[in-house]
Amino acid sequence: MALMTRFDGWVRRVHFPGPNAKVGLGVGYEFYLLDPARYQGHAELKAKAKAVGRKWGKRDLAYRLVERMLDDVVVAAGGVEHSLSAMRRAVADAQAWSDKHVDANPQDLTTGIDVGIGHPSVISAWYEFANVLTWSRAVEERMDREALRGKGIPNHKDRQGLINAMQRRRLKKRLQILLDELRAGPVGDARYLSNFTLHAAMVQYPNSGARVRRTGEVYMPIPNAPSGPVFHADLFSWNGGRDAIAFAEELWLSVEKFTDGVLDAFEKAVPKRFR
């Protein structure tokens, strides 16, 4: 029997919140700003509804655009967990292979450079690290992001994401505090690495291998945290000794704490008519 993940638990909290709420978390017009024009996709959704014979008023259309935003944040957090779990399994396989085939004291005593290893499990681990980065970015952006701009896209001034859909001031303030804390930690640190991964290249190519410490521990070197956008791999610096495995764990702990906080905030804000 599979163990319940944090994602499973969060979904249960959202949709089956217990005796203090008659409906799922985030349900109710009271939560949201119900002007459809502030949300991207409103014109397209209105046209699609009309084409299939649905007649939605403005409030109904707006609610349709926002009603799953909390679920989407939880799904992104679950993506971090899922990818990290796969990365852990891959690293464990790499460690088992290294323990069997690499000397107990692998460091090259002449150069002082740790021995490198190549194994299919390391390829998997690098791909999953890229997924951890991008899912952590998705958590942040599903909370708050700039509106898309470009040809054929309305030039909305309103920021998008769950926070910007909030009508209840106290809840919005609490969510903003949680997001500020998230951005001040590893998720903010990962922002430029995530952007580089999505738009340019992986931080390390999947076949770049891993290294083995003098203690026998397998690790995956990553660059120092960039202070701004990075457009080419040669612009990274590498003197910080950072490890993708440790960093992925830090990202997950930060996202886990954040998601718990978001659901706590929504539980406290359940409308009186649903209690």
KEKE-622538 format. One record per residue: residue in three letters; x, y, z of N, C-alpha, C in turn. Coordinates in Angstrom, 3 decimals. Layout:
BEGIN
ALA_X_Y_Z_X_Y_Z_X_Y_Z;
...
# end
This chain:
BEGIN
MET_0.851_-1.197_0.000_0.000_0.000_0.000_0.884_1.244_0.000;
ALA_0.604_2.151_-0.906_1.425_3.359_-1.020_1.188_4.287_0.167;
LEU_2.259_4.916_0.628_2.141_5.879_1.706_1.489_7.159_1.205;
MET_0.691_7.800_2.049_0.061_9.051_1.669_1.120_10.142_1.627;
THR_1.125_10.902_0.558_2.066_11.990_0.410_1.504_13.259_1.037;
ARG_2.360_14.273_1.158_1.859_15.566_1.619_0.816_16.110_0.649;
PHE_1.021_15.877_-0.645_0.041_16.308_-1.636_-1.322_15.690_-1.352;
ASP_-1.350_14.395_-1.073_-2.616_13.746_-0.729_-3.279_14.450_0.451;
GLY_-2.481_14.733_1.475_-3.020_15.383_2.667_-3.539_16.780_2.374;
TRP_-2.842_17.524_1.538_-3.297_18.875_1.194_-4.610_18.836_0.419;
VAL_-4.719_17.893_-0.520_-5.969_17.773_-1.283_-7.127_17.447_-0.352;
ARG_-6.892_16.581_0.619_-7.943_16.260_1.592_-8.333_17.498_2.397;
ARG_-7.345_18.289_2.783_-7.640_19.513_3.541_-8.461_20.491_2.713;
VAL_-8.157_20.599_1.434_-8.875_21.545_0.572_-10.309_21.096_0.333;
HIS_-10.498_19.817_0.039_-11.821_19.358_-0.405_-12.645_18.686_0.687;
PHE_-12.015_18.264_1.765_-12.735_17.652_2.891_-12.208_18.259_4.185;
PRO_-12.505_19.553_4.414_-11.837_20.293_5.491_-12.279_19.949_6.908;
GLY_-13.298_19.131_7.080_-13.662_18.730_8.428_-14.908_19.414_8.956;
PRO_-15.186_19.246_10.250_-16.460_19.692_10.830_-16.654_21.198_10.873;
ASN_-15.586_21.975_10.744_-15.717_23.432_10.837_-16.075_24.094_9.512;
ALA_-16.211_23.305_8.441_-16.571_23.867_7.144_-17.454_22.882_6.388;
LYS_-18.512_23.386_5.804_-19.456_22.553_5.056_-19.037_22.372_3.606;
VAL_-18.068_23.159_3.142_-17.594_23.085_1.766_-16.069_23.097_1.761;
GLY_-15.495_22.892_0.594_-14.045_22.915_0.474_-13.463_24.296_0.705;
LEU_-12.162_24.342_0.971_-11.490_25.622_1.183_-11.468_26.440_-0.101;
GLY_-11.618_27.751_0.061_-11.596_28.635_-1.090_-12.901_28.708_-1.846;
VAL_-13.932_28.034_-1.343_-15.237_28.052_-2.008_-16.054_29.229_-1.500;
GLY_-16.625_29.995_-2.407_-17.482_31.106_-2.012_-17.115_32.394_-2.706;
TYR_-18.126_33.110_-3.180_-17.906_34.383_-3.850_-17.200_35.392_-2.937;
GLU_-17.353_35.219_-1.614_-16.797_36.192_-0.677_-15.283_36.356_-0.800;
PHE_-14.600_35.320_-1.270_-13.137_35.345_-1.310_-12.578_36.243_-2.414;
TYR_-13.286_36.355_-3.526_-12.647_36.791_-4.764_-13.152_38.132_-5.302;
LEU_-12.277_38.765_-6.064_-12.651_39.945_-6.836_-13.357_39.449_-8.089;
LEU_-14.641_39.775_-8.228_-15.454_39.154_-9.260_-15.695_40.071_-10.456;
ASP_-14.636_40.712_-10.905_-14.654_41.461_-12.148_-13.880_40.627_-13.167;
PRO_-14.549_39.990_-14.111_-13.840_39.082_-15.026_-12.759_39.760_-15.853;
ALA_-12.912_41.073_-16.110_-11.967_41.767_-16.973_-10.567_41.841_-16.386;
ARG_-10.419_41.594_-15.082_-9.095_41.657_-14.472_-8.315_40.351_-14.657;
TYR_-8.953_39.317_-15.184_-8.312_38.012_-15.330_-8.070_37.685_-16.798;
GLN_-6.863_37.264_-17.087_-6.563_36.872_-18.455_-7.347_35.615_-18.819;
GLY_-7.828_35.603_-20.047_-8.624_34.478_-20.516_-10.118_34.710_-20.405;
HIS_-10.518_35.857_-19.823_-11.960_36.055_-19.608_-12.729_36.156_-20.923;
ALA_-12.167_36.863_-21.903_-12.871_37.028_-23.180_-12.983_35.689_-23.902;
GLU_-11.902_34.913_-23.869_-11.911_33.624_-24.550_-12.890_32.651_-23.875;
LEU_-12.920_32.640_-22.528_-13.829_31.746_-21.822_-15.284_32.154_-22.047;
LYS_-15.551_33.451_-22.060_-16.898_33.937_-22.331_-17.364_33.496_-23.715;
ALA_-16.477_33.613_-24.703_-16.824_33.206_-26.061_-17.073_31.704_-26.153;
LYS_-16.265_30.921_-25.439_-16.451_29.470_-25.469_-17.764_29.081_-24.804;
ALA_-18.092_29.724_-23.681_-19.352_29.437_-23.000_-20.539_29.755_-23.906;
LYS_-20.452_30.881_-24.568_-21.530_31.281_-25.478_-21.685_30.283_-26.612;
ALA_-20.573_29.771_-27.106_-20.609_28.837_-28.230_-21.294_27.525_-27.876;
VAL_-21.258_27.161_-26.600_-21.896_25.903_-26.184_-23.231_26.153_-25.482;
GLY_-23.698_27.390_-25.558_-25.026_27.704_-25.047_-25.115_28.007_-23.570;
ARG_-24.006_28.319_-22.933_-24.038_28.677_-21.508_-24.130_30.186_-21.351;
LYS_-24.987_30.625_-20.482_-25.170_32.052_-20.246_-24.655_32.390_-18.844;
TRP_-23.454_32.905_-18.779_-22.858_33.288_-17.506_-22.895_34.794_-17.352;
GLY_-23.332_35.244_-16.175_-23.188_36.651_-15.852_-21.738_36.958_-15.522;
LYS_-21.437_38.238_-15.271_-20.058_38.629_-14.995_-19.502_37.936_-13.759;
ARG_-20.299_37.886_-12.691_-19.822_37.241_-11.457_-19.560_35.758_-11.683;
ASP_-20.458_35.095_-12.407_-20.279_33.670_-12.670_-19.033_33.420_-13.516;
LEU_-18.824_34.279_-14.516_-17.647_34.142_-15.371_-16.369_34.351_-14.563;
ALA_-16.360_35.392_-13.736_-15.178_35.668_-12.917_-14.899_34.520_-11.956;
TYR_-15.948_33.990_-11.335_-15.758_32.900_-10.374_-15.210_31.657_-11.069;
ARG_-15.675_31.431_-12.286_-15.164_30.293_-13.049_-13.660_30.430_-13.281;
LEU_-13.192_31.640_-13.445_-11.777_31.899_-13.707_-10.904_31.736_-12.470;
VAL_-11.479_31.864_-11.279_-10.668_31.860_-10.058_-10.891_30.654_-9.155;
GLU_-11.948_29.886_-9.385_-12.360_28.892_-8.397_-11.360_27.765_-8.169;
ARG_-10.454_27.525_-9.115_-9.487_26.434_-8.960_-8.065_26.933_-8.677;
MET_-7.924_28.216_-8.388_-6.581_28.761_-8.172_-5.887_28.142_-6.958;
LEU_-6.619_27.901_-5.886_-6.007_27.281_-4.711_-5.567_25.862_-5.037;
ASP_-6.408_25.116_-5.752_-6.022_23.768_-6.186_-4.742_23.809_-7.011;
ASP_-4.632_24.804_-7.883_-3.469_24.880_-8.766_-2.178_25.128_-7.990;
VAL_-2.254_25.906_-6.919_-1.083_26.122_-6.072_-0.686_24.813_-5.389;
VAL_-1.681_24.093_-4.877_-1.422_22.819_-4.202_-0.820_21.805_-5.180;
VAL_-1.328_21.775_-6.405_-0.787_20.856_-7.414_0.686_21.177_-7.701;
ALA_1.024_22.460_-7.789_2.428_22.834_-8.026_3.313_22.399_-6.863;
ALA_2.834_22.588_-5.633_3.597_22.131_-4.468_3.761_20.613_-4.503;
GLY_2.705_19.914_-4.932_2.803_18.466_-5.091_3.813_18.078_-6.155;
GLY_3.974_18.931_-7.174_4.986_18.673_-8.198_6.393_18.698_-7.631;
VAL_6.646_19.629_-6.702_7.956_19.665_-6.029_8.176_18.363_-5.267;
GLU_7.156_17.949_-4.521_7.277_16.712_-3.739_7.500_15.501_-4.647;
HIS_6.723_15.409_-5.701_6.812_14.266_-6.609_8.196_14.182_-7.252;
SER_8.695_15.316_-7.731_9.999_15.334_-8.398_11.132_15.056_-7.416;
LEU_11.016_15.594_-6.201_12.049_15.333_-5.199_12.064_13.854_-4.819;
SER_10.887_13.243_-4.707_10.833_11.815_-4.384_11.550_10.987_-5.449;
ALA_11.306_11.338_-6.723_11.982_10.633_-7.813_13.485_10.901_-7.783;
MET_13.870_12.131_-7.446_15.292_12.470_-7.347_15.959_11.688_-6.216;
ARG_15.272_11.583_-5.091_15.827_10.812_-3.972_16.089_9.362_-4.365;
ARG_15.134_8.761_-5.077_15.306_7.365_-5.504_16.494_7.225_-6.446;
ALA_16.623_8.184_-7.368_17.736_8.133_-8.319_19.073_8.297_-7.604;
VAL_19.136_9.212_-6.643_20.378_9.433_-5.891_20.722_8.196_-5.061;
ALA_19.705_7.565_-4.487_19.946_6.340_-3.706_20.537_5.248_-4.597;
ASP_20.047_5.130_-5.828_20.593_4.140_-6.767_22.041_4.481_-7.123;
ALA_22.300_5.787_-7.332_23.669_6.209_-7.648_24.603_5.931_-6.476;
GLN_24.114_6.177_-5.266_24.933_5.928_-4.080_25.240_4.443_-3.929;
ALA_24.243_3.604_-4.179_24.455_2.158_-4.073_25.480_1.685_-5.096;
TRP_25.397_2.222_-6.313_26.374_1.855_-7.344_27.769_2.336_-6.954;
SER_27.853_3.566_-6.440_29.148_4.122_-6.044_29.758_3.326_-4.897;
ASP_28.950_2.959_-3.925_29.454_2.187_-2.786_30.067_0.865_-3.248;
LYS_29.530_0.326_-4.320_29.992_-0.974_-4.815_31.224_-0.851_-5.704;
HIS_31.320_0.263_-6.448_32.341_0.330_-7.496_33.427_1.390_-7.286;
VAL_33.243_2.293_-6.332_34.211_3.375_-6.131_34.953_3.146_-4.826;
ASP_36.265_3.451_-4.814_37.079_3.274_-3.612_36.477_4.042_-2.443;
ALA_36.700_3.529_-1.245_36.161_4.166_-0.044_36.717_5.569_0.159;
ASN_37.942_5.812_-0.343_38.557_7.139_-0.238_38.826_7.649_-1.649;
PRO_37.749_8.129_-2.336_37.854_8.352_-3.776_38.577_9.609_-4.209;
GLN_38.851_10.515_-3.289_39.440_11.779_-3.714_40.835_11.572_-4.302;
ASP_41.061_12.213_-5.417_42.386_12.167_-6.036_43.333_13.011_-5.188;
LEU_44.245_12.363_-4.486_45.111_13.073_-3.546_46.112_13.976_-4.263;
THR_46.310_13.776_-5.557_47.230_14.620_-6.315_46.595_15.964_-6.645;
THR_45.361_15.919_-7.138_44.679_17.142_-7.560_43.744_17.709_-6.504;
GLY_43.326_16.888_-5.559_42.363_17.331_-4.565_40.946_17.402_-5.094;
ILE_40.732_16.928_-6.336_39.401_16.968_-6.947_38.681_15.664_-6.678;
ASP_37.432_15.764_-6.247_36.650_14.560_-5.982_36.421_13.777_-7.271;
VAL_36.423_12.466_-7.148_36.216_11.584_-8.291_34.800_11.764_-8.833;
GLY_34.678_11.757_-10.156_33.376_11.833_-10.788_32.857_10.452_-11.137;
ILE_31.546_10.312_-11.155_30.937_9.043_-11.546_29.865_9.311_-12.601;
GLY_29.666_8.326_-13.469_28.584_8.372_-14.439_27.748_7.114_-14.318;
HIS_26.428_7.275_-14.274_25.532_6.139_-14.130_24.150_6.595_-14.580;
PRO_23.333_5.715_-15.171_21.995_6.129_-15.611_21.157_6.783_-14.520;
SER_21.348_6.377_-13.283_20.576_6.972_-12.187_20.914_8.448_-11.997;
VAL_22.158_8.836_-12.313_22.545_10.242_-12.182_21.850_11.083_-13.251;
ILE_21.684_10.517_-14.423_20.926_11.217_-15.471_19.509_11.511_-14.979;
SER_18.886_10.506_-14.399_17.533_10.693_-13.858_17.523_11.754_-12.769;
ALA_18.532_11.737_-11.915_18.589_12.697_-10.811_18.693_14.127_-11.318;
TRP_19.481_14.364_-12.380_19.599_15.719_-12.922_18.295_16.184_-13.557;
TYR_17.608_15.302_-14.252_16.313_15.685_-14.820_15.310_16.017_-13.718;
GLU_15.309_15.236_-12.670_14.366_15.501_-11.582_14.721_16.776_-10.826;
PHE_16.003_17.088_-10.730_16.380_18.361_-10.112_15.829_19.527_-10.932;
ALA_15.905_19.417_-12.253_15.319_20.458_-13.114_13.819_20.582_-12.850;
ASN_13.157_19.452_-12.634_11.723_19.489_-12.334_11.441_20.135_-10.987;
VAL_12.281_19.849_-9.995_12.115_20.493_-8.684_12.209_22.015_-8.835;
LEU_13.191_22.475_-9.594_13.350_23.911_-9.805_12.108_24.524_-10.448;
THR_11.634_23.905_-11.516_10.539_24.508_-12.261_9.221_24.419_-11.503;
TRP_8.997_23.348_-10.767_7.768_23.270_-9.961_7.795_24.278_-8.821;
SER_8.968_24.518_-8.254_9.037_25.521_-7.181_8.723_26.901_-7.732;
ARG_9.171_27.181_-8.941_8.815_28.444_-9.588_7.308_28.508_-9.842;
ALA_6.709_27.384_-10.227_5.262_27.365_-10.482_4.469_27.707_-9.224;
VAL_4.926_27.233_-8.067_4.240_27.578_-6.812_4.186_29.089_-6.651;
GLU_5.335_29.734_-6.829_5.416_31.184_-6.669_4.540_31.904_-7.693;
GLU_4.629_31.494_-8.953_3.923_32.226_-9.999_2.418_31.992_-9.969;
ARG_1.982_30.872_-9.433_0.545_30.662_-9.302_-0.043_31.481_-8.152;
MET_0.835_32.006_-7.319_0.401_32.949_-6.292_0.392_34.380_-6.805;
ASP_1.405_34.747_-7.596_1.549_36.138_-8.046_2.478_36.193_-9.246;
ARG_2.019_36.827_-10.320_2.844_36.976_-11.514_2.334_38.153_-12.333;
GLU_3.196_38.663_-13.188_2.788_39.702_-14.114_1.857_39.125_-15.163;
ALA_0.960_39.969_-15.677_0.107_39.554_-16.780_0.949_39.386_-18.036;
LEU_0.602_38.400_-18.847_1.293_38.206_-20.113_1.017_39.377_-21.045;
ARG_1.991_39.709_-21.830_1.839_40.797_-22.787_2.382_40.334_-24.128;
GLY_1.768_40.811_-25.200_2.240_40.438_-26.523_1.138_40.545_-27.547;
LYS_1.458_40.190_-28.762_0.498_40.285_-29.849_-0.719_39.416_-29.572;
GLY_-1.886_40.028_-29.639_-3.119_39.289_-29.429_-3.479_39.068_-27.984;
ILE_-2.648_39.554_-27.052_-2.912_39.384_-25.618_-3.259_40.742_-25.027;
PRO_-4.384_40.844_-24.327_-4.745_42.128_-23.724_-3.644_42.633_-22.798;
ASN_-3.398_43.916_-22.839_-2.336_44.512_-22.031_-2.875_44.826_-20.636;
HIS_-3.173_43.766_-19.871_-3.760_43.947_-18.555_-2.756_44.585_-17.594;
LYS_-3.217_45.503_-16.788_-2.364_46.084_-15.748_-2.427_45.250_-14.482;
ASP_-3.465_44.426_-14.365_-3.668_43.654_-13.141_-2.748_42.444_-13.102;
ARG_-2.038_42.263_-11.974_-1.229_41.076_-11.783_-2.146_39.873_-11.623;
GLN_-1.628_38.719_-11.972_-2.410_37.490_-11.961_-1.976_36.607_-10.780;
GLY_-2.731_35.532_-10.554_-2.404_34.607_-9.485_-3.352_34.733_-8.310;
LEU_-3.264_33.753_-7.404_-4.217_33.630_-6.309_-4.290_34.874_-5.431;
ILE_-3.153_35.423_-5.053_-3.158_36.590_-4.166_-3.917_37.744_-4.799;
ASN_-3.713_37.951_-6.080_-4.310_39.087_-6.761_-5.784_38.899_-7.071;
ALA_-6.291_37.699_-6.814_-7.724_37.443_-6.951_-8.466_37.635_-5.639;
MET_-7.713_37.846_-4.558_-8.331_37.905_-3.237_-9.076_39.227_-3.010;
GLN_-10.300_39.091_-2.507_-11.091_40.249_-2.118_-10.991_40.515_-0.618;
ARG_-10.810_39.474_0.163_-10.762_39.597_1.620_-9.383_40.108_2.038;
ARG_-9.362_41.283_2.613_-8.093_41.962_2.878_-7.223_41.221_3.878;
ARG_-7.821_40.730_4.938_-7.018_40.034_5.961_-6.368_38.785_5.387;
LEU_-7.134_38.023_4.615_-6.588_36.821_3.988_-5.499_37.188_2.978;
LYS_-5.746_38.196_2.176_-4.753_38.612_1.188_-3.455_39.043_1.873;
LYS_-3.577_39.771_2.979_-2.388_40.215_3.703_-1.607_39.020_4.235;
ARG_-2.323_38.029_4.764_-1.652_36.849_5.306_-0.949_36.070_4.185;
LEU_-1.616_35.920_3.054_-1.006_35.210_1.931_0.220_35.951_1.408;
GLN_0.172_37.275_1.408_1.317_38.054_0.942_2.512_37.872_1.874;
ILE_2.263_37.820_3.170_3.345_37.581_4.129_3.988_36.218_3.868;
LEU_3.147_35.205_3.655_3.664_33.864_3.379_4.484_33.840_2.088;
LEU_3.991_34.530_1.059_4.713_34.560_-0.210_6.030_35.319_-0.076;
ASP_6.026_36.410_0.679_7.276_37.159_0.896_8.309_36.276_1.590;
GLU_7.862_35.493_2.557_8.769_34.580_3.250_9.293_33.506_2.298;
LEU_8.422_32.997_1.430_8.837_31.989_0.465_9.902_32.554_-0.472;
ARG_9.670_33.766_-0.949_10.613_34.385_-1.886_11.929_34.762_-1.223;
ALA_11.901_34.966_0.089_13.129_35.325_0.804_14.007_34.113_1.082;
GLY_13.475_32.919_0.842_14.206_31.690_1.127_14.716_30.997_-0.122;
PRO_14.854_29.671_-0.076_15.425_28.922_-1.196_14.666_29.079_-2.514;
VAL_13.338_29.264_-2.452_12.574_29.409_-3.694_12.969_30.687_-4.427;
GLY_13.160_31.767_-3.677_13.663_32.988_-4.289_15.072_32.809_-4.804;
ASP_15.883_32.065_-4.049_17.257_31.769_-4.442_17.284_30.986_-5.752;
ALA_16.256_30.166_-5.965_16.205_29.303_-7.152_15.635_30.002_-8.376;
ARG_15.124_31.221_-8.206_14.389_31.884_-9.285_15.192_31.952_-10.584;
TYR_16.418_32.435_-10.530_17.200_32.599_-11.760_17.667_31.255_-12.315;
LEU_17.908_30.285_-11.427_18.226_28.940_-11.895_17.024_28.334_-12.618;
SER_15.822_28.567_-12.071_14.599_28.060_-12.696_14.401_28.688_-14.067;
ASN_14.597_30.005_-14.152_14.436_30.694_-15.431_15.434_30.167_-16.470;
PHE_16.679_29.977_-16.026_17.707_29.452_-16.927_17.316_28.065_-17.427;
THR_16.806_27.229_-16.524_16.392_25.877_-16.877_15.261_25.885_-17.895;
LEU_14.308_26.777_-17.705_13.150_26.825_-18.591_13.477_27.421_-19.960;
HIS_14.342_28.424_-19.991_14.508_29.197_-21.215_15.834_28.978_-21.940;
ALA_16.818_28.426_-21.271_18.135_28.317_-21.896_18.663_26.885_-21.898;
ALA_19.014_26.364_-20.741_19.616_25.030_-20.658_19.482_24.521_-19.233;
MET_19.799_23.259_-19.035_19.821_22.730_-17.682_21.040_23.279_-16.943;
VAL_20.921_23.398_-15.627_22.029_23.896_-14.816_23.247_23.001_-14.989;
GLN_23.033_21.716_-15.011_24.053_20.734_-15.406_23.409_19.805_-16.424;
TYR_24.132_19.472_-17.505_23.584_18.531_-18.465_23.327_17.187_-17.769;
PRO_22.316_16.452_-18.198_21.975_15.203_-17.508_23.085_14.158_-17.537;
ASN_23.965_14.237_-18.531_25.064_13.273_-18.610_26.362_13.825_-18.031;
SER_26.262_14.887_-17.222_27.469_15.485_-16.638_27.984_14.700_-15.444;
GLY_27.221_13.734_-14.962_27.669_12.884_-13.867_27.496_13.519_-12.498;
ALA_28.018_12.842_-11.508_28.014_13.322_-10.122_29.430_13.152_-9.575;
ARG_29.628_13.556_-8.324_30.942_13.399_-7.705_30.794_12.664_-6.372;
VAL_31.920_12.180_-5.879_31.932_11.404_-4.634_32.891_12.069_-3.655;
ARG_32.377_12.404_-2.479_33.209_13.034_-1.448_34.186_12.014_-0.865;
ARG_35.163_12.530_-0.111_36.135_11.653_0.560_35.423_10.679_1.499;
THR_34.267_11.091_2.022_33.482_10.222_2.907_32.741_9.130_2.142;
GLY_32.726_9.205_0.799_31.990_8.243_-0.004_30.614_8.719_-0.414;
GLU_30.218_9.906_0.043_28.886_10.420_-0.259_28.826_10.981_-1.678;
VAL_27.796_10.596_-2.415_27.565_11.126_-3.758_26.936_12.515_-3.652;
TYR_27.410_13.440_-4.478_26.779_14.761_-4.531_26.762_15.264_-5.965;
MET_25.953_16.316_-6.200_25.730_16.844_-7.553_26.008_18.339_-7.530;
PRO_27.156_18.774_-8.029_27.542_20.189_-7.933_26.618_21.100_-8.735;
ILE_26.244_22.224_-8.130_25.492_23.266_-8.834_26.168_24.612_-8.580;
PRO_25.917_25.596_-9.431_26.582_26.891_-9.291_26.087_27.685_-8.099;
ASN_26.820_28.739_-7.799_26.366_29.679_-6.774_25.036_30.286_-7.197;
ALA_24.293_30.795_-6.215_23.021_31.451_-6.518_23.287_32.712_-7.330;
PRO_22.730_32.841_-8.535_22.942_34.052_-9.332_22.272_35.256_-8.685;
SER_22.818_36.433_-8.923_22.232_37.671_-8.402_21.328_38.344_-9.431;
GLY_21.230_37.754_-10.619_20.390_38.298_-11.673_20.221_37.263_-12.762;
PRO_19.524_37.603_-13.836_19.316_36.651_-14.936_20.627_36.136_-15.511;
VAL_20.637_34.864_-15.895_21.811_34.238_-16.493_21.428_33.776_-17.899;
PHE_22.224_34.153_-18.894_21.887_33.866_-20.275_22.798_32.823_-20.918;
HIS_23.865_32.440_-20.215_24.769_31.419_-20.735_25.431_30.725_-19.555;
ALA_25.673_29.430_-19.699_26.227_28.645_-18.591_27.577_29.144_-18.119;
ASP_28.368_29.744_-19.023_29.691_30.233_-18.642_29.619_31.419_-17.684;
LEU_28.440_31.989_-17.517_28.287_33.134_-16.617_28.046_32.720_-15.171;
PHE_27.875_31.428_-14.911_27.739_30.954_-13.537_29.101_30.989_-12.834;
SER_29.057_31.119_-11.512_30.254_30.929_-10.686_30.047_29.678_-9.841;
TRP_31.170_29.011_-9.487_31.071_27.665_-8.924_31.873_27.492_-7.631;
ASN_32.240_28.549_-6.965_33.136_28.397_-5.813_32.402_28.231_-4.487;
GLY_31.098_28.052_-4.525_30.332_27.948_-3.278_30.154_26.545_-2.759;
GLY_30.552_25.545_-3.563_30.443_24.158_-3.122_29.012_23.684_-2.944;
ARG_28.090_24.211_-3.716_26.679_23.856_-3.523_26.343_22.503_-4.147;
ASP_25.373_21.838_-3.540_24.978_20.484_-3.925_23.503_20.487_-4.296;
ALA_23.164_19.968_-5.474_21.772_19.934_-5.930_20.885_19.128_-4.996;
ILE_21.420_18.068_-4.424_20.625_17.210_-3.547_20.200_17.987_-2.296;
ALA_21.153_18.636_-1.658_20.851_19.412_-0.449_19.933_20.586_-0.770;
PHE_20.170_21.229_-1.914_19.361_22.390_-2.280_17.923_21.987_-2.584;
ALA_17.734_20.861_-3.253_16.379_20.378_-3.534_15.621_20.099_-2.238;
GLU_16.319_19.556_-1.246_15.672_19.313_0.056_15.278_20.630_0.724;
GLU_16.136_21.646_0.615_15.806_22.957_1.178_14.589_23.566_0.485;
LEU_14.540_23.434_-0.835_13.392_23.940_-1.590_12.113_23.276_-1.117;
TRP_12.168_21.975_-0.949_10.960_21.247_-0.539_10.491_21.668_0.855;
LEU_11.396_21.786_1.797_11.004_22.198_3.140_10.341_23.576_3.123;
SER_10.864_24.472_2.296_10.300_25.809_2.182_8.898_25.772_1.574;
VAL_8.733_24.999_0.501_7.431_24.881_-0.155_6.425_24.181_0.748;
GLU_6.875_23.171_1.464_5.997_22.437_2.384_5.452_23.369_3.469;
LYS_6.328_24.150_4.081_5.910_25.097_5.117_4.951_26.136_4.546;
PHE_5.266_26.639_3.367_4.426_27.641_2.718_3.022_27.101_2.450;
THR_2.933_25.911_1.886_1.632_25.347_1.530_0.794_25.078_2.770;
ASP_1.411_24.586_3.833_0.688_24.420_5.099_0.134_25.758_5.572;
GLY_0.950_26.814_5.456_0.518_28.143_5.887_-0.641_28.673_5.066;
VAL_-0.607_28.446_3.755_-1.698_28.893_2.886_-3.003_28.209_3.275;
LEU_-2.958_26.908_3.503_-4.191_26.191_3.864_-4.671_26.588_5.261;
ASP_-3.750_26.840_6.173_-4.139_27.364_7.491_-4.904_28.667_7.337;
ALA_-4.402_29.557_6.469_-5.031_30.863_6.265_-6.429_30.713_5.684;
PHE_-6.598_29.815_4.736_-7.925_29.608_4.151_-8.880_28.947_5.143;
GLU_-8.377_28.072_5.991_-9.240_27.452_6.997_-9.793_28.491_7.965;
LYS_-8.956_29.460_8.329_-9.408_30.510_9.241_-10.382_31.483_8.580;
ALA_-10.402_31.496_7.243_-11.207_32.478_6.516_-12.473_31.896_5.903;
VAL_-12.849_30.678_6.293_-14.070_30.071_5.752_-15.264_31.005_6.037;
PRO_-16.060_31.360_5.022_-17.213_32.250_5.242_-18.183_31.687_6.268;
LYS_-18.780_32.566_7.037_-19.684_32.139_8.118_-20.810_31.271_7.599;
ARG_-21.306_31.532_6.401_-22.449_30.758_5.887_-22.074_29.306_5.567;
PHE_-20.775_29.003_5.547_-20.345_27.636_5.263_-19.802_26.920_6.490;
ARG_-19.914_27.549_7.636_-19.402_26.906_8.851_-20.471_25.996_9.472;
# end
